[in-house]
């Protein structure tokens, strides 16, 4: 799922890096292959940002609740490759 924030769109425009939220159990190689297959681009580099979910206390019944874990990957694309979702969002 693409992450369309101001920061990620600016990174796409300036550096050609697309940001996606992926499954927590996925690795760099499988995510890069899936991106290449679904969008028809070639990936040069992949960086990973894993975020563990925080624990919060529910106010009504004082139970401990864990928020979900997230994994965000930043894919650097080859020079001539473009992804339509980011192109539309950057207009």
FENCOR-V709668 format. One record per residue. N is the residue number from 1. PHI is phi in degrees with one decimal (none if undefined). D_CENTER is the distance of its C-alpha to the mean C-alpha in Angstrom with 1 decimal. Layout:
# FENCOR-V709668
n->N phi->PHI d_center->D_CENTER
n->N phi->PHI d_center->D_CENTER
This chain:
# FENCOR-V709668
n->1 phi->none d_center->6.7
n->2 phi->-69.9 d_center->5.7
n->3 phi->-100.0 d_center->5.6
n->4 phi->-109.4 d_center->9.1
n->5 phi->-112.4 d_center->10.8
n->6 phi->-60.5 d_center->13.6
n->7 phi->-67.5 d_center->12.1
n->8 phi->-70.2 d_center->9.1
n->9 phi->-68.8 d_center->11.8
n->10 phi->-65.1 d_center->14.2
n->11 phi->-63.9 d_center->12.2
n->12 phi->-67.0 d_center->12.0
n->13 phi->-65.4 d_center->15.7
n->14 phi->-78.8 d_center->17.0
n->15 phi->-113.5 d_center->15.4
n->16 phi->73.3 d_center->13.8
n->17 phi->-109.9 d_center->10.2
n->18 phi->-102.6 d_center->7.5
n->19 phi->-108.6 d_center->4.0
n->20 phi->-134.2 d_center->2.0
n->21 phi->-92.9 d_center->3.2
n->22 phi->-120.3 d_center->6.0
n->23 phi->-64.8 d_center->9.6
n->24 phi->-63.6 d_center->11.0
n->25 phi->-90.6 d_center->13.6
n->26 phi->-81.2 d_center->11.8
n->27 phi->-115.1 d_center->12.4
n->28 phi->-63.3 d_center->11.6
n->29 phi->-65.6 d_center->14.3
n->30 phi->-67.3 d_center->13.7
n->31 phi->-68.3 d_center->10.1
n->32 phi->-66.4 d_center->11.4
n->33 phi->-64.7 d_center->14.4
n->34 phi->-65.8 d_center->12.8
n->35 phi->-66.1 d_center->10.9
n->36 phi->-63.4 d_center->14.3
n->37 phi->-72.3 d_center->16.2
n->38 phi->-80.9 d_center->14.6
n->39 phi->-108.2 d_center->14.3
n->40 phi->68.4 d_center->17.1
n->41 phi->-118.9 d_center->15.6
n->42 phi->-111.6 d_center->16.2
n->43 phi->-97.3 d_center->13.7
n->44 phi->-95.6 d_center->15.5
n->45 phi->-147.8 d_center->13.4
n->46 phi->-131.5 d_center->10.4
n->47 phi->-121.8 d_center->9.6
n->48 phi->-118.7 d_center->8.5
n->49 phi->-129.2 d_center->8.5
n->50 phi->-100.9 d_center->10.2
n->51 phi->-123.0 d_center->11.7
n->52 phi->-80.9 d_center->14.9
n->53 phi->-70.0 d_center->16.2
n->54 phi->-80.5 d_center->19.2
n->55 phi->-97.9 d_center->22.6
n->56 phi->-126.4 d_center->24.4
n->57 phi->-101.3 d_center->28.0
n->58 phi->-69.8 d_center->28.9
n->59 phi->-73.0 d_center->31.6
n->60 phi->-78.9 d_center->33.8
n->61 phi->-117.3 d_center->34.4
n->62 phi->60.4 d_center->33.1
n->63 phi->-92.6 d_center->30.9
n->64 phi->-83.9 d_center->27.9
n->65 phi->-121.6 d_center->24.6
n->66 phi->-102.7 d_center->21.3
n->67 phi->-77.7 d_center->18.1
n->68 phi->-72.9 d_center->15.2
n->69 phi->-77.9 d_center->13.1
n->70 phi->-132.0 d_center->9.3
n->71 phi->-131.6 d_center->7.1
n->72 phi->-117.1 d_center->3.9
n->73 phi->-116.6 d_center->4.3
n->74 phi->-111.4 d_center->5.8
n->75 phi->-103.4 d_center->8.2
n->76 phi->-91.3 d_center->11.6
n->77 phi->-92.9 d_center->13.5
n->78 phi->-64.2 d_center->17.3
n->79 phi->-57.6 d_center->19.4
n->80 phi->-89.0 d_center->20.5
n->81 phi->-86.3 d_center->17.4
n->82 phi->-139.8 d_center->15.9
n->83 phi->-115.0 d_center->13.5
n->84 phi->-61.7 d_center->15.5
n->85 phi->-61.0 d_center->13.1
n->86 phi->-73.7 d_center->12.3
n->87 phi->-65.6 d_center->16.0
n->88 phi->-68.7 d_center->17.2
n->89 phi->-72.1 d_center->15.3
n->90 phi->-82.5 d_center->16.6
n->91 phi->-79.0 d_center->20.1
